[in-house]
Every structure is written in C-alpha cells, then in structure tokens.
C-alpha cells in the first residue's frame, strides 16, 4: 500500500501545484507565440485608438478622449490633444496613470477615474481589442513604432478635433488673387467641442482680445474627404445670410495655422489658432471649454475636388 499512497500523494502535489501556476504567455499559438501581454504592450511605443471601430453603448472616458495611448513599464500615457502631438512626452503624450498586465487581463489605474479591468484579445501582430470587464464597450488599438507613426495623417483623419483645440481662429492672411466675396469680412472662427457640427463666426477687427469677441453668427459646418487626397479636406460653412454654403479647401500648414481656399472666389485665407485648449487628465486642470470632450464616430462623405489650385 505504501507505493500506492506515495503515487497518489505525488499526483496530488502535482495537480495542486499546476492549479496554482499562472500561465503568463499571452498567445502560445497565436500571432505572437510565447509572448506575454506586458511584452506585447511594450513592443509598440504608440497604440492608436481606432475610435470609429468602438463597440458597445457604454463609455470609458480616458479611452474616449485619447488619440493614442502608450504602455511603458507600468506607466500609462495618452495623447488627448493633436496640437503638439509627436513632441509632447517624446510622442507618448502625458502620463495618465499606471497599469498591470498578466495573462489576458489588463488592469488600468487612472489618476482621476480610478480602476478599469479589460480582457485583451490579440487580433494581429499589432492589433488588439480591449474588452471592458465591467462595462459594455470594446476599444480597438493599433500598435506602431514611433518612427513609423504618421502624425500628419492623424491630423487629417481627426481634423474636426484639431479645429476645436483653439478658442478662436484669427484671420492672418488674405490673398490678393481672388474675387471679392462676403467671407472677406469674417475675421474669426470658432469650432466648439460639444459636437462636430457647430461653428461661430465674427467680424470683429483683427487683433480683438478673445474674451471680447462678439460672435455674430452661429451655424453648422461639415468636413468632407476629398477623393484621391489624404492631406486635403473640404470644409463647408453654412452661412444663411450669405444665401448659400461657403465651401473651402482645408489644409494644415502647422499645428497652429490652417489654410482655407475659397472655392467659389479663388481667394486663399490663413487662420491662426488663438489660446490653445489642453485636454488634460485632471479636473483641476480643466476649463469650461474642455470639460467632457470626447471623440465621436466620424463617417465623412467624399467629394471630388473642384479646383485645380495648389
């Protein structure tokens, strides 16, 4: 009987030990065999939040605000602004909290919002899905090395949010070429973060203090993709008192200046951003202008370019 007792005793020890062992391999037979979740998250310096693929009715604020997030040795970073992206935090943005990763679980400890738990599903070498364990929502992330990340394309893919990051856009240049038109009198534009459809316009003199600007007009706007172009958008401003919509070709000169080419008149305008609004991680750093800004799913219409200018 002793050999039998010894056998079952050894079997019990092996079963007990195996039940306590945590297999930290993330995908033994998947896209990255034998890699741990933490190793995968650190493989790519930047993870783009592909917000248009978000699934579920719920919302996790820190992910809905971020254009990119980064996982660096237990620290969590995010780029919530387009202005300065690529330079802020050496491209990673600002630190917003900490994280822990084990097995297929990601635990996030956000500085402001607290703890969130996710199940991580690896879809490809550089694509993952974060499935919230507590909320009905999933986010899709695409991993990039910083040297491979196209920050310029990020601007154009999210141009509506870039327009929101200044309290006002002031006209700084009007070309000599082009016919006289009503828009010549508009010196300030504003795009608010509450939605992706409302803009304000003012004819106050150039140089007016932002806090003193009288916003003469409130209307709707829409941004269109341009067939065959990645670095060009069409901006339509709905001015009822002009009796028609004003249509512009929109290009980004730098992260503080945009160019608007008025299609009908052939006039080019430059507008410079005034009073940058940082969308930070802490309520104490927030203003009335940036409270609650989050991303929306964008489904743009496509237009064909009408002008041959530029």
Secondary structure, 3 states (H helix, E strand, C coil): CHHHHHHHHHHHHHHHHHHHCCCCECECCCCCECCEHHHHHHHCCEEEECHHHCECCCCCHHHHHCCEEEEECCEEEEECCCCCCCCHHHHCCEEEEEEEEECCEEEEEECCCEEEEEEEEEEECCEEEEEECCCCCEEEEEEECHHHCCHHHHHHHCHHHHHHCEEEEEEEEECCCCCCCHHHHCCEEEECCCCCCEEEEECCCCCCCHHHCCCCEEEEEEEEEECCEEEEEEEEEEEHHHCEEEEEEEEEEECCEEEEEECCCCEEEEEEEEEECCCCCCHHHCCCCCCCCCCCCCCCCEECCCCCCC
